[in-house]
Amino acid sequence: MMRSTLRAALASFFALTLITFTLPAAAQDEDAGTPAPSADLDAGAAPPPTTAAPAAEPDAGAPKPTAEDGAPVGHAAPPTEAATRGQGPVRVGLEVIAQYSYRAFDGPGNNKTWFHTFDVPRVHAAVEGELDKARGRVVLEATRSASEGSLVGVAGDSLVLRVREAYGAYRVATPLEISAGVIPTLTVPNLDGTWMLRAVAPSGLEANGLMTPADLGAKARVDLPRGYGWIAAAAYNGEGYTSRELNRGKTFEGAVEVHPLPDGALRPLGIFGSYVAGSTGTSRARADRVTGGLVWQGERVRAGAYLTHAWGVAQLGTQRTILASAFVRVEPLPRLLFGARLDHVVRDVETEPNDFLTSIWGSAGYRVALPVETFLALTRSIPTKRAQSELPGSDAWDLRAVLRVVF
């Protein structure tokens, strides 16, 4: 009963907020279509000609992005970047992250071993189109045909394509856009797009299986006026884009990012918060999450710190997990990229401090050209004894050479 009341209150809050910001903007759009009285006309001047001037070329005078340009200020980068950098009503693009990794493991009883491999952790092919107030986007993603822990899938364990995003969107009014299909969720893409180092590591929420970056559902997003941020609400199946729905329950997510000082040097500073109420699996195991933190979305410096409290992990609806994460990305000189991140996961709050995992990342990179970035990344994972026994290979050093290409 309490959870139902909380969900209803959250839905009412986001609906009221959407109406509050949408109606004034729609009224402004209607007013903009009505010519205002002109002082010159009142003075007896001749009315302006009704023939419209020739429209300028779409990209006339618009500077094209270069490898020296900084990151977007005051907001996150797109959740997937393939086909987002081109011009025209229809764009086609791709993103490939390729890497070589060397991993050294410390096992129980001082048992040490190592492993190295070439891999492509991310391959995206995308097409995006827009016309007037409508747009659509489809992203195909390469993945192994067998699930984690399996050795045999399609044609051995080949890389196969699956749908990562596939949605249609319509801008109802200037600040409000609605979308439906396989859509990016609200929390993971925003945090990944703030750090902008997905080539180094995915979000801790995604890596620890607490949240997914996309799901089947629908959402509405309102951009607050004058760059004050955004607010959004969404409903999903709850199983993520990699699985079909397994129960009749649905997952609801609400998120808001507020930039309190959008007009000055503190424009990159934002306060982010989200709440997820849902279930997962055939048993409808509880899957609720509360996330809150600060972000700094600057041109040369991007950083953030957040805390997530999760009720329910996988099929264990009573297990509680806490994730604390802090990250920074610095571009001291154009093209030169440095990054660092620390994740601390209390895997089971009831057994804390005996069951946690701490991971530290450090990376140095160089943008060879606008589409090409290279990185050298070092990771150290430090588990407790209980976490190590349940996660074999988690006590490890990882050194990777990474190449990222995106168009």
ChimeraX attribute file (.defattr): number of C-alpha atoms within 10 A of each C-alpha:
attribute: neighborCount
match mode: 1-to-1
recipient: residues
	/A:1	5
	/A:2	7
	/A:3	10
	/A:4	10
	/A:5	10
	/A:6	12
	/A:7	17
	/A:8	11
	/A:9	12
	/A:10	18
	/A:11	17
	/A:12	12
	/A:13	13
	/A:14	21
	/A:15	14
	/A:16	12
	/A:17	14
	/A:18	21
	/A:19	13
	/A:20	11
	/A:21	18
	/A:22	21
	/A:23	15
	/A:24	14
	/A:25	17
	/A:26	16
	/A:27	11
	/A:28	13
	/A:29	13
	/A:30	10
	/A:31	11
	/A:32	10
	/A:33	8
	/A:34	8
	/A:35	7
	/A:36	8
	/A:37	8
	/A:38	10
	/A:39	9
	/A:40	11
	/A:41	11
	/A:42	10
	/A:43	8
	/A:44	8
	/A:45	10
	/A:46	9
	/A:47	10
	/A:48	8
	/A:49	7
	/A:50	6
	/A:51	6
	/A:52	6
	/A:53	7
	/A:54	6
	/A:55	6
	/A:56	8
	/A:57	8
	/A:58	9
	/A:59	10
	/A:60	7
	/A:61	8
	/A:62	8
	/A:63	7
	/A:64	10
	/A:65	11
	/A:66	10
	/A:67	14
	/A:68	14
	/A:69	13
	/A:70	16
	/A:71	18
	/A:72	17
	/A:73	18
	/A:74	24
	/A:75	23
	/A:76	21
	/A:77	20
	/A:78	16
	/A:79	20
	/A:80	21
	/A:81	18
	/A:82	24
	/A:83	24
	/A:84	19
	/A:85	14
	/A:86	15
	/A:87	12
	/A:88	11
	/A:89	11
	/A:90	15
	/A:91	18
	/A:92	19
	/A:93	18
	/A:94	20
	/A:95	21
	/A:96	21
	/A:97	21
	/A:98	19
	/A:99	21
	/A:100	15
	/A:101	18
	/A:102	15
	/A:103	18
	/A:104	17
	/A:105	19
	/A:106	18
	/A:107	16
	/A:108	13
	/A:109	6
	/A:110	8
	/A:111	8
	/A:112	11
	/A:113	12
	/A:114	13
	/A:115	10
	/A:116	13
	/A:117	10
	/A:118	13
	/A:119	12
	/A:120	16
	/A:121	14
	/A:122	16
	/A:123	21
	/A:124	23
	/A:125	22
	/A:126	24
	/A:127	18
	/A:128	22
	/A:129	16
	/A:130	16
	/A:131	11
	/A:132	8
	/A:133	12
	/A:134	15
	/A:135	17
	/A:136	19
	/A:137	22
	/A:138	21
	/A:139	25
	/A:140	18
	/A:141	19
	/A:142	19
	/A:143	17
	/A:144	19
	/A:145	19
	/A:146	17
	/A:147	11
	/A:148	7
	/A:149	6
	/A:150	10
	/A:151	11
	/A:152	13
	/A:153	13
	/A:154	11
	/A:155	10
	/A:156	11
	/A:157	15
	/A:158	14
	/A:159	17
	/A:160	14
	/A:161	16
	/A:162	16
	/A:163	16
	/A:164	22
	/A:165	23
	/A:166	21
	/A:167	19
	/A:168	20
	/A:169	20
	/A:170	18
	/A:171	17
	/A:172	14
	/A:173	19
	/A:174	18
	/A:175	19
	/A:176	23
	/A:177	19
	/A:178	19
	/A:179	21
	/A:180	20
	/A:181	20
	/A:182	23
	/A:183	25
	/A:184	29
	/A:185	26
	/A:186	25
	/A:187	25
	/A:188	21
	/A:189	22
	/A:190	23
	/A:191	24
	/A:192	23
	/A:193	21
	/A:194	29
	/A:195	27
	/A:196	24
	/A:197	21
	/A:198	16
	/A:199	20
	/A:200	28
	/A:201	16
	/A:202	18
	/A:203	24
	/A:204	23
	/A:205	22
	/A:206	15
	/A:207	11
	/A:208	14
	/A:209	10
	/A:210	22
	/A:211	23
	/A:212	22
	/A:213	23
	/A:214	25
	/A:215	25
	/A:216	24
	/A:217	23
	/A:218	22
	/A:219	22
	/A:220	22
	/A:221	22
	/A:222	24
	/A:223	20
	/A:224	18
	/A:225	12
	/A:226	10
	/A:227	16
	/A:228	17
	/A:229	20
	/A:230	19
	/A:231	22
	/A:232	23
	/A:233	25
	/A:234	24
	/A:235	21
	/A:236	25
	/A:237	23
	/A:238	29
	/A:239	22
	/A:240	20
	/A:241	22
	/A:242	13
	/A:243	12
	/A:244	13
	/A:245	18
	/A:246	15
	/A:247	16
	/A:248	11
	/A:249	16
	/A:250	17
	/A:251	19
	/A:252	23
	/A:253	25
	/A:254	25
	/A:255	23
	/A:256	22
	/A:257	24
	/A:258	20
	/A:259	23
	/A:260	15
	/A:261	15
	/A:262	17
	/A:263	12
	/A:264	7
	/A:265	9
	/A:266	15
	/A:267	19
	/A:268	23
	/A:269	24
	/A:270	24
	/A:271	17
	/A:272	24
	/A:273	20
	/A:274	20
	/A:275	22
	/A:276	24
	/A:277	22
	/A:278	25
	/A:279	26
	/A:280	27
	/A:281	20
	/A:282	12
	/A:283	12
	/A:284	17
	/A:285	19
	/A:286	21
	/A:287	26
	/A:288	23
	/A:289	21
	/A:290	18
	/A:291	19
	/A:292	18
	/A:293	18
	/A:294	18
	/A:295	28
	/A:296	25
	/A:297	27
	/A:298	23
	/A:299	15
	/A:300	17
	/A:301	20
	/A:302	26
	/A:303	23
	/A:304	22
	/A:305	19
	/A:306	19
	/A:307	19
	/A:308	21
	/A:309	19
	/A:310	26
	/A:311	22
	/A:312	22
	/A:313	22
	/A:314	14
	/A:315	16
	/A:316	16
	/A:317	18
	/A:318	14
	/A:319	17
	/A:320	19
	/A:321	21
	/A:322	20
	/A:323	22
	/A:324	19
	/A:325	21
	/A:326	20
	/A:327	22
	/A:328	21
	/A:329	24
	/A:330	18
	/A:331	18
	/A:332	11
	/A:333	11
	/A:334	13
	/A:335	17
	/A:336	16
	/A:337	21
	/A:338	19
	/A:339	23
	/A:340	21
	/A:341	23
	/A:342	20
	/A:343	22
	/A:344	20
	/A:345	23
	/A:346	22
	/A:347	22
	/A:348	20
	/A:349	17
	/A:350	12
	/A:351	11
	/A:352	11
	/A:353	11
	/A:354	16
	/A:355	19
	/A:356	23
	/A:357	22
	/A:358	19
	/A:359	20
	/A:360	18
	/A:361	19
	/A:362	18
	/A:363	20
	/A:364	17
	/A:365	21
	/A:366	18
	/A:367	19
	/A:368	13
	/A:369	12
	/A:370	15
	/A:371	14
	/A:372	17
	/A:373	21
	/A:374	22
	/A:375	22
	/A:376	19
	/A:377	22
	/A:378	20
	/A:379	20
	/A:380	18
	/A:381	19
	/A:382	18
	/A:383	23
	/A:384	15
	/A:385	15
	/A:386	13
	/A:387	19
	/A:388	19
	/A:389	13
	/A:390	11
	/A:391	12
	/A:392	14
	/A:393	19
	/A:394	21
	/A:395	22
	/A:396	20
	/A:397	19
	/A:398	18
	/A:399	19
	/A:400	20
	/A:401	18
	/A:402	21
	/A:403	21
	/A:404	21
	/A:405	19
	/A:406	21
	/A:407	19
